[in-house]
Amino acid sequence: MKPKVLIIDDEEKLRGLLSRIIGLEGFEVFEAATGKDGLKILARENIMAVLSDVKLPDVNGVDLVKNIKEVRSYVEVINLTAYGTINDAVKAIQNGAFNYIIKGDDNEKIIPLLNQAVEKAALQLKVYELETKLSRKYSFANIIGQSKQITEAIALGRKVAATNTTVLLLGQTGTGKEVFASSIHYESERRLMPFVAVNCSSFTPELLESELFGYKAGAFTGAVKDKKGLFEEAQYGTIFLDEIGEMSLELQAKLLRVLESKTFIKVGDTQTTKVNVRILAATNRDLMKEAEAGHFREDLFYRLSVFTITLPSLNERKGDIELLAKHYVQEFAAKVNNRISKMDEQFTSLLNNHHWKGNIRELKNCIERAVILAEGDTLTADLLPSDFRFNTDGTTSTSLDLASVEKQHILKVLQYTSGNKTEAARVLGIGLTTLYRKLEEYQLN
C-alpha cells in the first residue's frame, strides 16, 4: 500500500507539479487549496505526511500544524514557504512541524524529507494504536457492574484520573483495587508513560526498599552493578503500591520523602535521585487504626489519603454477580474452545446466595473451574465447590463420592492446562507439592 501524502497550497500550478513529482516517487497524493479542506481530507484518509504552504487563504500554515496534530497526532508536517523567516521556522518546530523549508531553493530536499517524515509517522502510528488499545482495555468503561456502589466508585475514579492527585484505594481483598488503579492511570494524562504495580506484602522490608528505589553497585553482597528501582522505571508515569499497610515504618519514612520532595536515595548511594511519578496506593486495612496503634505513620496516611475511593465488596453489590459471572463464562469458554453459553437457574441462585469472602477474585476462580468441568453448554449447580451445593431441603449433597469427584476434577484441570502442573495448582488453588501428592494418591503420574 502506498503511503498517503497531503499537499495544502492555494497555488494550483505549484500544487499540481508537486503532486506529479511526489506521485512518481511511490506516494498516493491528495490535494487541498485551503487549511479547512486539508483538515477534511485528513479526517477521512490515513494521511502519513503533510506538505503545507505557510501563506494559505484561511489560515497560517505554521498555526495549521497544531490543528493537524489535534486531528492525527502521529502525522508529520513539513512547512513550505516562499519567504522564510527565523521566527516562523522556530514557531513551526515548536508547534510540532517535522521541518520548515524554502520553496525553490530546497526542492531537492522534499522527497528525502517526505521519506523520513513517513517513516517516523509510521512508527508513531504503531505506538498510537498500541496506546489506544491499552487505554480501551483498561478504561473504566470495561469495569463490569451497574450497582449504585460500583458506579459511584467509578465516577470518583474518572474525576480524579484527570488530576495528578495521590489516591488511596480501600477495600477487601479481591475487590479489584489494581484494576481501578490501572483505569485511573490509563484515563490520565500519564497514560502514555509506564504503569508499574508492586505488592508490598510480597517482599521483605530490605528487598522492598531495593525494589522500589534501586541500589548502587557494592551496596550489599551480590550488588555487582547499579540497578534502577521501580520508581525510576515508572518515571513520568504511575506507580501502584498495593497492600501499603504491610510496609515497614522505616520504609514509610522514605516513601513520605518521595511524596513531599519528589526525591529519594538509592540503597548504598549518597546522592538524591529526582522522580516525577504519580503514586496510587491500596490496602484492605484501616490505616487510621493502624496509625493509632503505631503500625503506620499518621503523616504518611494523610499524604496518601488526599483522595480516597472505597471499593465495595461483592456481597455489597449482589446485583452485579450475574453480570460478572456471564462475563467470566465467555472469557474462559473462549479460552478452552468450549461452547458454554448459559448458566442454569440453580447455578445462578447459588452464586447470588453465596458469601464471597474472596470477592471478585473468588468468583472468577469459581467460574473458571466450572467451565473446565462442564460437559454440555450449560453450567449447573453440581459444577460448584461442595460448600455451594445444597439439596432443595437444605442438606448438603452427598450423591457423589468425594474422592472420585476430586480425581476427575484434577484430570480436567490438567487437560485444561495442557499438563502444566504449576498452572494446574494455581487453578485448583492448592500448592504444587499438594498437587503432586494428590497425583500420587490417585495414581495419575
C-alpha positions as a Markdown table, in Angstrom:
| # | Residue | x | y | z |
|---|---|---|---|---|
| 1 | Met | 0.0 | 0.0 | 0.0 |
| 2 | Lys | 1.3 | 3.4 | -1.0 |
| 3 | Pro | 1.9 | 5.9 | 1.9 |
| 4 | Lys | -0.5 | 8.8 | 1.6 |
| 5 | Val | 0.7 | 12.4 | 1.5 |
| 6 | Leu | -1.4 | 15.6 | 1.6 |
| 7 | Ile | -0.4 | 18.8 | -0.2 |
| 8 | Ile | -2.0 | 22.0 | 1.1 |
| 9 | Asp | -1.3 | 25.0 | -1.2 |
| 10 | Asp | -3.5 | 27.6 | -2.8 |
| 11 | Glu | -1.2 | 27.9 | -5.9 |
| 12 | Glu | -2.8 | 25.3 | -8.2 |
| 13 | Lys | 0.1 | 25.0 | -10.7 |
| 14 | Leu | 2.7 | 24.5 | -7.9 |
| 15 | Arg | 0.4 | 22.1 | -6.1 |
| 16 | Gly | -0.1 | 20.1 | -9.3 |
| 17 | Leu | 3.7 | 20.0 | -10.1 |
| 18 | Leu | 4.5 | 18.8 | -6.5 |
| 19 | Ser | 1.7 | 16.2 | -6.8 |
| 20 | Arg | 3.2 | 14.7 | -10.0 |
| 21 | Ile | 6.7 | 14.6 | -8.6 |
| 22 | Ile | 5.7 | 13.1 | -5.4 |
| 23 | Gly | 3.4 | 10.6 | -7.1 |
| 24 | Leu | 6.2 | 9.3 | -9.3 |
| 25 | Glu | 8.2 | 8.5 | -6.1 |
| 26 | Gly | 5.6 | 6.0 | -5.0 |
| 27 | Phe | 3.3 | 8.1 | -2.8 |
| 28 | Glu | -0.5 | 8.4 | -3.1 |
| 29 | Val | -1.1 | 12.2 | -3.2 |
| 30 | Phe | -4.1 | 14.2 | -2.0 |
| 31 | Glu | -4.5 | 18.0 | -2.7 |
| 32 | Ala | -6.2 | 20.9 | -0.9 |
| 33 | Ala | -6.2 | 24.6 | -1.6 |
| 34 | Thr | -7.1 | 25.7 | 2.0 |
| 35 | Gly | -6.4 | 24.6 | 5.5 |
| 36 | Lys | -10.1 | 23.8 | 6.1 |
| 37 | Asp | -10.2 | 21.5 | 3.1 |
| 38 | Gly | -7.0 | 19.9 | 4.1 |
| 39 | Leu | -8.3 | 19.0 | 7.6 |
| 40 | Lys | -11.4 | 17.4 | 6.0 |
| 41 | Ile | -9.2 | 15.2 | 3.9 |
| 42 | Leu | -7.0 | 14.4 | 6.9 |
| 43 | Ala | -10.1 | 13.3 | 8.9 |
| 44 | Arg | -11.2 | 10.7 | 6.3 |
| 45 | Glu | -7.9 | 9.5 | 4.9 |
| 46 | Asn | -5.0 | 7.8 | 6.6 |
| 47 | Ile | -2.5 | 10.5 | 5.7 |
| 48 | Met | 1.0 | 10.0 | 7.0 |
| 49 | Ala | 2.7 | 13.3 | 6.0 |
| 50 | Val | 1.6 | 16.8 | 5.0 |
| 51 | Leu | 3.3 | 19.4 | 2.9 |
| 52 | Ser | 1.7 | 22.7 | 3.8 |
| 53 | Asp | 2.3 | 26.2 | 2.5 |
| 54 | Val | 2.7 | 28.8 | 5.2 |
| 55 | Lys | 0.6 | 31.5 | 3.5 |
| 56 | Leu | -2.9 | 30.0 | 3.0 |
| 57 | Pro | -6.1 | 31.9 | 2.3 |
| 58 | Asp | -7.8 | 30.9 | 5.5 |
| 59 | Val | -5.0 | 30.1 | 8.0 |
| 60 | Asn | -1.3 | 30.5 | 8.6 |
| 61 | Gly | 0.4 | 27.2 | 7.7 |
| 62 | Val | 2.5 | 27.4 | 10.8 |
| 63 | Asp | -0.6 | 27.6 | 13.1 |
| 64 | Leu | -2.2 | 24.8 | 11.0 |
| 65 | Val | 0.4 | 22.4 | 12.3 |
| 66 | Lys | -1.3 | 22.4 | 15.7 |
| 67 | Asn | -4.7 | 21.7 | 14.1 |
| 68 | Ile | -3.3 | 18.8 | 12.1 |
| 69 | Lys | -1.7 | 17.3 | 15.3 |
| 70 | Glu | -5.1 | 17.6 | 17.1 |
| 71 | Val | -6.8 | 15.6 | 14.3 |
| 72 | Arg | -4.0 | 13.0 | 13.9 |
| 73 | Ser | -1.2 | 13.3 | 16.4 |
| 74 | Tyr | 1.2 | 10.9 | 14.5 |
| 75 | Val | 1.1 | 12.8 | 11.2 |
| 76 | Glu | 4.3 | 14.7 | 10.3 |
| 77 | Val | 4.1 | 18.2 | 8.7 |
| 78 | Ile | 6.6 | 19.9 | 6.5 |
| 79 | Asn | 6.0 | 23.6 | 6.1 |
| 80 | Leu | 6.8 | 25.3 | 2.7 |
| 81 | Thr | 7.3 | 29.0 | 2.3 |
| 82 | Ala | 8.4 | 31.4 | -0.4 |
| 83 | Tyr | 9.7 | 33.9 | 2.2 |
| 84 | Gly | 11.1 | 32.1 | 5.2 |
| 85 | Thr | 11.7 | 33.9 | 8.5 |
| 86 | Ile | 13.6 | 32.6 | 11.5 |
| 87 | Asn | 10.6 | 33.4 | 13.8 |
| 88 | Asp | 8.2 | 31.3 | 11.6 |
| 89 | Ala | 10.7 | 28.4 | 11.4 |
| 90 | Val | 11.1 | 28.4 | 15.2 |
| 91 | Lys | 7.3 | 28.6 | 15.8 |
| 92 | Ala | 6.7 | 25.8 | 13.2 |
| 93 | Ile | 9.1 | 23.4 | 15.0 |
| 94 | Gln | 7.6 | 24.4 | 18.4 |
| 95 | Asn | 4.1 | 23.6 | 17.0 |
| 96 | Gly | 5.4 | 20.1 | 16.1 |
| 97 | Ala | 6.4 | 20.5 | 12.4 |
| 98 | Phe | 8.8 | 17.9 | 11.1 |
| 99 | Asn | 10.7 | 20.6 | 9.1 |
| 100 | Tyr | 10.4 | 24.0 | 7.5 |
| 101 | Ile | 11.9 | 24.6 | 4.1 |
| 102 | Ile | 12.0 | 27.4 | 1.4 |
| 103 | Lys | 10.2 | 26.8 | -1.9 |
| 104 | Gly | 12.5 | 26.6 | -4.9 |
| 105 | Asp | 15.8 | 26.7 | -3.0 |
| 106 | Asp | 15.1 | 23.4 | -1.2 |
| 107 | Asn | 13.1 | 21.4 | -3.8 |
| 108 | Glu | 15.7 | 18.7 | -3.9 |
| 109 | Lys | 15.1 | 18.1 | -0.1 |
| 110 | Ile | 11.4 | 17.4 | -0.4 |
| 111 | Ile | 11.5 | 13.7 | -1.4 |
| 112 | Pro | 14.1 | 12.7 | 1.2 |
| 113 | Leu | 12.3 | 14.7 | 3.8 |
| 114 | Leu | 9.0 | 13.1 | 2.9 |
| 115 | Asn | 10.5 | 9.6 | 3.2 |
| 116 | Gln | 11.9 | 10.4 | 6.6 |
| 117 | Ala | 8.6 | 12.0 | 7.7 |
| 118 | Val | 6.5 | 9.0 | 6.6 |
| 119 | Glu | 8.9 | 6.6 | 8.3 |
| 120 | Lys | 8.6 | 8.5 | 11.6 |
| 121 | Ala | 4.8 | 8.8 | 11.2 |
| 122 | Ala | 4.5 | 5.0 | 10.6 |
| 123 | Leu | 6.4 | 4.3 | 13.9 |
| 124 | Gln | 4.3 | 6.8 | 15.7 |
| 125 | Leu | 1.1 | 5.3 | 14.3 |
| 126 | Lys | 2.1 | 1.9 | 15.7 |
| 127 | Val | 2.7 | 3.4 | 19.1 |
| 128 | Tyr | -0.6 | 5.4 | 18.9 |
| 129 | Glu | -2.6 | 2.2 | 18.0 |
| 130 | Leu | -1.0 | 0.3 | 20.8 |
| 131 | Glu | -1.6 | 3.0 | 23.3 |
| 132 | Thr | -5.2 | 3.4 | 22.2 |
| 133 | Lys | -5.8 | -0.4 | 22.5 |
| 134 | Leu | -4.3 | -0.3 | 26.0 |
| 135 | Ser | -6.4 | 2.7 | 27.0 |
| 136 | Arg | -9.6 | 1.0 | 25.8 |
| 137 | Lys | -8.7 | -2.3 | 27.5 |
| 138 | Tyr | -8.0 | -0.7 | 30.9 |
| 139 | Ser | -10.6 | 2.1 | 30.9 |
| 140 | Phe | -13.4 | 2.5 | 33.4 |
| 141 | Ala | -15.8 | 1.5 | 30.6 |
| 142 | Asn | -14.6 | -2.1 | 31.0 |
| 143 | Ile | -15.3 | -2.3 | 34.7 |
| 144 | Ile | -18.4 | -4.5 | 35.0 |
| 145 | Gly | -21.3 | -3.5 | 37.2 |
| 146 | Gln | -24.4 | -1.5 | 37.4 |
| 147 | Ser | -24.9 | -1.3 | 41.2 |
| 148 | Lys | -25.0 | 2.1 | 42.9 |
| 149 | Gln | -21.9 | 1.3 | 44.9 |
| 150 | Ile | -19.7 | 0.5 | 41.9 |
| 151 | Thr | -21.0 | 3.3 | 39.6 |
| 152 | Glu | -20.3 | 5.8 | 42.4 |
| 153 | Ala | -16.8 | 4.5 | 42.8 |
| 154 | Ile | -16.2 | 4.7 | 39.0 |
| 155 | Ala | -17.5 | 8.3 | 38.9 |
| 156 | Leu | -14.9 | 9.2 | 41.6 |
| 157 | Gly | -12.2 | 7.4 | 39.7 |
| 158 | Arg | -12.9 | 9.2 | 36.5 |
| 159 | Lys | -12.9 | 12.6 | 38.2 |
| 160 | Val | -9.5 | 12.0 | 40.0 |
| 161 | Ala | -7.9 | 10.4 | 36.9 |
| 162 | Ala | -7.7 | 13.8 | 35.2 |
| 163 | Thr | -5.5 | 15.1 | 38.0 |
| 164 | Asn | -2.1 | 14.2 | 39.4 |
| 165 | Thr | -3.5 | 13.7 | 42.9 |
| 166 | Thr | -2.4 | 10.8 | 45.0 |
| 167 | Val | -5.2 | 8.3 | 45.5 |
| 168 | Leu | -5.8 | 5.7 | 48.3 |
| 169 | Leu | -7.9 | 2.8 | 47.3 |
| 170 | Leu | -9.6 | 0.9 | 50.1 |
| 171 | Gly | -11.5 | -2.4 | 50.1 |
| 172 | Gln | -11.4 | -6.0 | 50.9 |
| 173 | Thr | -9.0 | -8.5 | 49.2 |
| 174 | Gly | -10.3 | -9.3 | 45.7 |
| 175 | Thr | -12.5 | -6.2 | 45.1 |
| 176 | Gly | -10.4 | -5.1 | 42.1 |
| 177 | Lys | -8.2 | -2.4 | 43.5 |
| 178 | Glu | -5.4 | -2.9 | 40.9 |
| 179 | Val | -8.0 | -2.9 | 38.1 |
| 180 | Phe | -9.2 | 0.5 | 39.4 |
| 181 | Ala | -5.6 | 1.8 | 39.7 |
| 182 | Ser | -4.8 | 0.9 | 36.1 |
| 183 | Ser | -8.0 | 2.6 | 34.9 |
| 184 | Ile | -7.1 | 5.8 | 36.8 |
| 185 | His | -3.7 | 5.7 | 35.0 |
| 186 | Tyr | -4.9 | 4.9 | 31.5 |
| 187 | Glu | -7.6 | 7.7 | 31.7 |
| 188 | Ser | -5.0 | 10.2 | 32.9 |
| 189 | Glu | -2.5 | 12.4 | 31.1 |
| 190 | Arg | 0.2 | 10.0 | 32.1 |
| 191 | Arg | -1.4 | 7.1 | 30.1 |
| 192 | Leu | 1.4 | 7.1 | 27.5 |
| 193 | Met | 4.0 | 6.5 | 30.3 |
| 194 | Pro | 4.6 | 3.4 | 32.4 |
| 195 | Phe | 2.2 | 1.9 | 34.9 |
| 196 | Val | 4.1 | -0.1 | 37.5 |
| 197 | Ala | 2.4 | -2.2 | 40.1 |
| 198 | Val | 4.1 | -3.7 | 43.2 |
| 199 | Asn | 2.6 | -5.7 | 46.0 |
| 200 | Cys | 4.3 | -4.5 | 49.2 |
| 201 | Ser | 3.5 | -7.7 | 51.1 |
| 202 | Ser | 5.5 | -9.8 | 48.6 |
| 203 | Phe | 8.9 | -8.6 | 49.8 |
| 204 | Thr | 10.9 | -8.4 | 53.0 |
| 205 | Pro | 11.4 | -4.8 | 54.1 |
| 206 | Glu | 15.1 | -4.8 | 52.8 |
| 207 | Leu | 14.2 | -6.3 | 49.5 |
| 208 | Leu | 11.2 | -4.0 | 49.0 |
| 209 | Glu | 13.5 | -0.9 | 49.5 |
| 210 | Ser | 15.9 | -2.0 | 46.8 |
| 211 | Glu | 13.0 | -2.9 | 44.5 |
| 212 | Leu | 11.3 | 0.5 | 44.9 |
| 213 | Phe | 14.4 | 2.7 | 45.0 |
| 214 | Gly | 17.2 | 0.6 | 43.3 |
| 215 | Tyr | 20.7 | 0.4 | 44.6 |
| 216 | Lys | 24.3 | 1.2 | 43.8 |
| 217 | Ala | 26.9 | -1.4 | 42.9 |
| 218 | Gly | 28.6 | -2.7 | 46.1 |
| 219 | Ala | 25.6 | -1.7 | 48.3 |
| 220 | Phe | 25.4 | -5.3 | 49.6 |
| 221 | Thr | 26.7 | -8.7 | 48.7 |
| 222 | Gly | 25.6 | -9.6 | 45.2 |
| 223 | Ala | 25.0 | -6.0 | 44.1 |
| 224 | Val | 27.6 | -6.1 | 41.3 |
| 225 | Lys | 26.1 | -3.2 | 39.3 |
| 226 | Asp | 23.8 | -0.3 | 39.7 |
| 227 | Lys | 20.1 | -1.2 | 39.5 |
| 228 | Lys | 17.1 | 1.1 | 38.7 |
| 229 | Gly | 14.2 | 0.9 | 41.2 |
| 230 | Leu | 10.6 | 0.7 | 40.3 |
| 231 | Phe | 10.1 | 4.5 | 41.0 |
| 232 | Glu | 12.7 | 5.2 | 38.2 |
| 233 | Glu | 11.0 | 2.6 | 35.9 |
| 234 | Ala | 7.7 | 4.5 | 36.4 |
| 235 | Gln | 9.3 | 7.9 | 35.6 |
| 236 | Tyr | 6.6 | 10.3 | 34.3 |
| 237 | Gly | 4.0 | 7.6 | 34.8 |
| 238 | Thr | 2.2 | 6.0 | 37.7 |
| 239 | Ile | 3.3 | 3.6 | 40.5 |
| 240 | Phe | 0.7 | 1.5 | 42.3 |
| 241 | Leu | 1.7 | 0.4 | 45.8 |
| 242 | Asp | -0.7 | -2.5 | 46.7 |
| 243 | Glu | -1.0 | -3.6 | 50.3 |
| 244 | Ile | 0.7 | -0.4 | 51.5 |
| 245 | Gly | -0.3 | -1.3 | 55.1 |
| 246 | Glu | 2.4 | -4.0 | 55.1 |
| 247 | Met | 5.2 | -1.6 | 54.5 |
| 248 | Ser | 7.7 | -1.2 | 57.4 |
| 249 | Leu | 7.8 | 2.1 | 59.3 |
| 250 | Glu | 11.4 | 2.8 | 58.1 |
| 251 | Leu | 10.4 | 2.4 | 54.5 |
| 252 | Gln | 7.2 | 4.5 | 55.1 |
| 253 | Ala | 9.5 | 7.4 | 56.1 |
| 254 | Lys | 11.3 | 7.1 | 52.7 |
| 255 | Leu | 8.1 | 7.0 | 50.8 |
| 256 | Leu | 6.9 | 10.1 | 52.7 |
| 257 | Arg | 10.1 | 11.9 | 51.4 |
| 258 | Val | 9.1 | 10.9 | 47.8 |
| 259 | Leu | 5.7 | 12.4 | 48.3 |
| 260 | Glu | 7.0 | 15.6 | 49.8 |
| 261 | Ser | 10.1 | 16.3 | 47.8 |
| 262 | Lys | 9.9 | 14.1 | 44.7 |
| 263 | Thr | 13.4 | 12.7 | 45.6 |
| 264 | Phe | 14.8 | 9.5 | 47.2 |
| 265 | Ile | 18.2 | 8.0 | 47.9 |
| 266 | Lys | 19.1 | 4.6 | 46.4 |
| 267 | Val | 20.4 | 1.9 | 48.7 |
| 268 | Gly | 24.2 | 2.4 | 49.1 |
| 269 | Asp | 24.1 | 5.9 | 47.5 |
| 270 | Thr | 24.7 | 9.3 | 49.0 |
| 271 | Gln | 23.1 | 11.4 | 46.2 |
| 272 | Thr | 19.4 | 12.1 | 45.8 |
| 273 | Thr | 17.5 | 11.0 | 42.7 |
| 274 | Lys | 14.7 | 13.1 | 41.4 |
| 275 | Val | 11.5 | 11.5 | 40.2 |
| 276 | Asn | 8.2 | 12.6 | 38.7 |
| 277 | Val | 5.7 | 9.8 | 39.4 |
| 278 | Arg | 2.1 | 9.7 | 40.5 |
| 279 | Ile | 1.5 | 7.4 | 43.5 |
| 280 | Leu | -1.6 | 5.3 | 43.8 |
| 281 | Ala | -1.8 | 3.1 | 46.9 |
| 282 | Ala | -4.2 | 0.4 | 48.2 |
| 283 | Thr | -4.9 | -1.5 | 51.3 |
| 284 | Asn | -7.5 | -3.8 | 52.9 |
| 285 | Arg | -6.6 | -2.4 | 56.4 |
| 286 | Asp | -8.0 | 0.5 | 58.4 |
| 287 | Leu | -4.9 | 2.7 | 58.2 |
| 288 | Met | -6.2 | 5.2 | 60.7 |
| 289 | Lys | -6.5 | 2.4 | 63.3 |
| 290 | Glu | -3.0 | 1.2 | 62.2 |
| 291 | Ala | -1.7 | 4.7 | 62.8 |
| 292 | Glu | -3.3 | 4.9 | 66.3 |
| 293 | Ala | -1.7 | 1.6 | 67.1 |
| 294 | Gly | 1.7 | 2.8 | 66.0 |
| 295 | His | 2.0 | 0.5 | 63.0 |
| 296 | Phe | 1.6 | 3.2 | 60.3 |
| 297 | Arg | 2.8 | 6.8 | 60.1 |
| 298 | Glu | 0.0 | 9.2 | 60.6 |
| 299 | Asp | 1.7 | 11.9 | 58.4 |
| 300 | Leu | 2.0 | 9.4 | 55.6 |
| 301 | Phe | -1.6 | 8.3 | 55.9 |
| 302 | Tyr | -2.7 | 11.9 | 55.4 |
| 303 | Arg | -0.5 | 12.4 | 52.4 |
| 304 | Leu | -1.7 | 9.2 | 50.8 |
| 305 | Ser | -5.4 | 9.8 | 51.5 |
| 306 | Val | -5.7 | 13.1 | 49.8 |
| 307 | Phe | -8.4 | 11.4 | 47.6 |
| 308 | Thr | -9.9 | 8.1 | 48.9 |
| 309 | Ile | -12.0 | 5.6 | 47.0 |
| 310 | Thr | -13.6 | 2.7 | 48.8 |
| 311 | Leu | -14.4 | -0.3 | 46.6 |
| 312 | Pro | -17.5 | -2.2 | 47.6 |
| 313 | Ser | -17.3 | -5.9 | 48.4 |
| 314 | Leu | -19.1 | -8.4 | 46.1 |
| 315 | Asn | -21.5 | -9.1 | 49.0 |
| 316 | Glu | -22.5 | -5.3 | 48.9 |
| 317 | Arg | -23.2 | -5.4 | 45.2 |
| 318 | Lys | -25.1 | -8.7 | 44.8 |
| 319 | Gly | -26.9 | -7.3 | 41.7 |
| 320 | Asp | -23.6 | -7.4 | 39.8 |
| 321 | Ile | -22.8 | -11.1 | 40.5 |
| 322 | Glu | -24.7 | -12.5 | 37.5 |
| 323 | Leu | -23.2 | -9.8 | 35.1 |
| 324 | Leu | -19.7 | -10.7 | 36.3 |
| 325 | Ala | -20.3 | -14.4 | 36.1 |
| 326 | Lys | -21.6 | -14.1 | 32.5 |
| 327 | His | -18.5 | -12.2 | 31.5 |
| 328 | Tyr | -16.2 | -14.8 | 33.0 |
| 329 | Val | -18.1 | -17.6 | 31.4 |
| 330 | Gln | -17.5 | -16.0 | 28.0 |
| 331 | Glu | -13.8 | -15.4 | 28.8 |
| 332 | Phe | -13.0 | -18.9 | 30.0 |
| 333 | Ala | -15.2 | -20.7 | 27.5 |
| 334 | Ala | -13.3 | -19.0 | 24.7 |
| 335 | Lys | -10.0 | -20.0 | 26.3 |
| 336 | Val | -10.9 | -23.7 | 26.2 |
| 337 | Asn | -12.9 | -23.6 | 23.0 |
| 338 | Asn | -16.0 | -24.7 | 24.9 |
| 339 | Arg | -19.5 | -23.9 | 23.7 |
| 340 | Ile | -20.8 | -23.0 | 27.1 |
| 341 | Ser | -23.5 | -20.3 | 26.6 |
| 342 | Lys | -25.6 | -20.2 | 29.8 |
| 343 | Met | -25.9 | -20.9 | 33.5 |
| 344 | Asp | -28.9 | -22.7 | 34.8 |
| 345 | Glu | -31.3 | -21.2 | 37.4 |
| 346 | Gln | -29.9 | -23.2 | 40.4 |
| 347 | Phe | -26.3 | -22.3 | 39.5 |
| 348 | Thr | -27.1 | -18.6 | 39.3 |
| 349 | Ser | -29.1 | -18.8 | 42.5 |
| 350 | Leu | -26.2 | -20.4 | 44.4 |
| 351 | Leu | -23.8 | -17.7 | 43.2 |
| 352 | Asn | -26.2 | -15.0 | 44.3 |
| 353 | Asn | -26.7 | -16.5 | 47.8 |
| 354 | His | -23.0 | -17.4 | 48.4 |
| 355 | His | -21.0 | -15.3 | 50.9 |
| 356 | Trp | -18.0 | -14.2 | 48.8 |
| 357 | Lys | -15.0 | -13.9 | 51.2 |
| 358 | Gly | -12.6 | -13.5 | 48.2 |
| 359 | Asn | -14.9 | -11.2 | 46.3 |
| 360 | Ile | -14.5 | -10.9 | 42.5 |
| 361 | Arg | -11.3 | -12.9 | 42.6 |
| 362 | Glu | -13.1 | -15.8 | 44.2 |
| 363 | Leu | -16.0 | -15.6 | 41.7 |
| 364 | Lys | -13.6 | -15.6 | 38.8 |
| 365 | Asn | -11.8 | -18.7 | 40.1 |
| 366 | Cys | -15.2 | -20.4 | 40.7 |
| 367 | Ile | -16.4 | -19.8 | 37.1 |
| 368 | Glu | -13.0 | -20.8 | 35.6 |
| 369 | Arg | -13.2 | -24.2 | 37.4 |
| 370 | Ala | -16.9 | -24.7 | 36.5 |
| 371 | Val | -16.1 | -24.1 | 32.8 |
| 372 | Ile | -13.3 | -26.6 | 32.9 |
| 373 | Leu | -15.6 | -29.3 | 34.5 |
| 374 | Ala | -18.6 | -28.6 | 32.2 |
| 375 | Glu | -19.6 | -31.3 | 29.7 |
| 376 | Gly | -22.5 | -29.6 | 28.0 |
| 377 | Asp | -23.4 | -26.0 | 27.0 |
| 378 | Thr | -24.8 | -25.1 | 30.5 |
| 379 | Leu | -23.2 | -24.5 | 33.9 |
| 380 | Thr | -25.1 | -26.5 | 36.5 |
| 381 | Ala | -25.0 | -26.5 | 40.3 |
| 382 | Asp | -23.0 | -29.7 | 40.6 |
| 383 | Leu | -20.0 | -27.9 | 39.0 |
| 384 | Leu | -19.7 | -25.6 | 42.0 |
| 385 | Pro | -17.5 | -26.5 | 45.0 |
| 386 | Ser | -19.1 | -28.6 | 47.7 |
| 387 | Asp | -19.7 | -25.6 | 50.1 |
| 388 | Phe | -22.1 | -24.2 | 47.4 |
| 389 | Arg | -24.2 | -27.3 | 46.7 |
| 390 | Phe | -27.3 | -27.9 | 48.7 |
| 391 | Asn | -30.4 | -30.0 | 48.0 |
| 392 | Thr | -33.8 | -28.4 | 47.9 |
| 393 | Asp | -34.3 | -29.4 | 51.6 |
| 394 | Gly | -31.2 | -27.5 | 52.6 |
| 395 | Thr | -29.0 | -30.5 | 53.2 |
| 396 | Thr | -25.6 | -30.9 | 51.6 |
| 397 | Ser | -25.5 | -33.1 | 48.6 |
| 398 | Thr | -23.6 | -36.4 | 49.1 |
| 399 | Ser | -24.6 | -38.2 | 45.9 |
| 400 | Leu | -21.1 | -38.2 | 44.5 |
| 401 | Asp | -18.1 | -39.9 | 46.0 |
| 402 | Leu | -15.7 | -37.0 | 47.1 |
| 403 | Ala | -12.5 | -38.8 | 46.0 |
| 404 | Ser | -13.9 | -39.6 | 42.6 |
| 405 | Val | -15.0 | -36.0 | 42.1 |
| 406 | Glu | -11.6 | -34.7 | 43.1 |
| 407 | Lys | -9.8 | -37.1 | 40.9 |
| 408 | Gln | -11.9 | -36.2 | 37.8 |
| 409 | His | -11.5 | -32.5 | 38.7 |
| 410 | Ile | -7.7 | -32.8 | 38.8 |
| 411 | Leu | -7.7 | -34.6 | 35.5 |
| 412 | Lys | -9.9 | -32.0 | 33.8 |
| 413 | Val | -7.7 | -29.2 | 35.1 |
| 414 | Leu | -4.5 | -30.9 | 33.9 |
| 415 | Gln | -6.2 | -31.3 | 30.5 |
| 416 | Tyr | -7.1 | -27.6 | 30.6 |
| 417 | Thr | -3.5 | -26.5 | 31.4 |
| 418 | Ser | -2.1 | -29.0 | 28.8 |
| 419 | Gly | -0.3 | -30.8 | 31.5 |
| 420 | Asn | 1.3 | -27.8 | 33.1 |
| 421 | Lys | 1.3 | -28.7 | 36.8 |
| 422 | Thr | 2.3 | -25.3 | 38.1 |
| 423 | Glu | -0.7 | -23.7 | 36.3 |
| 424 | Ala | -2.9 | -26.6 | 37.4 |
| 425 | Ala | -2.1 | -26.0 | 41.0 |
| 426 | Arg | -2.9 | -22.3 | 40.5 |
| 427 | Val | -6.3 | -23.0 | 39.0 |
| 428 | Leu | -7.0 | -25.6 | 41.8 |
| 429 | Gly | -6.0 | -23.2 | 44.5 |
| 430 | Ile | -3.5 | -25.6 | 46.1 |
| 431 | Gly | 0.3 | -25.7 | 46.5 |
| 432 | Leu | 2.4 | -27.5 | 43.9 |
| 433 | Thr | 3.5 | -30.1 | 46.5 |
| 434 | Thr | -0.1 | -30.8 | 47.4 |
| 435 | Leu | -0.9 | -31.4 | 43.7 |
| 436 | Tyr | 2.0 | -33.9 | 43.4 |
| 437 | Arg | 0.7 | -35.7 | 46.5 |
| 438 | Lys | -2.8 | -35.9 | 45.0 |
| 439 | Leu | -1.4 | -37.2 | 41.7 |
| 440 | Glu | 0.5 | -39.9 | 43.5 |
| 441 | Glu | -2.6 | -40.7 | 45.7 |
| 442 | Tyr | -4.8 | -41.2 | 42.7 |
| 443 | Gln | -2.1 | -42.8 | 40.6 |
| 444 | Leu | -2.3 | -40.1 | 38.0 |
| 445 | Asn | 1.5 | -39.7 | 37.5 |
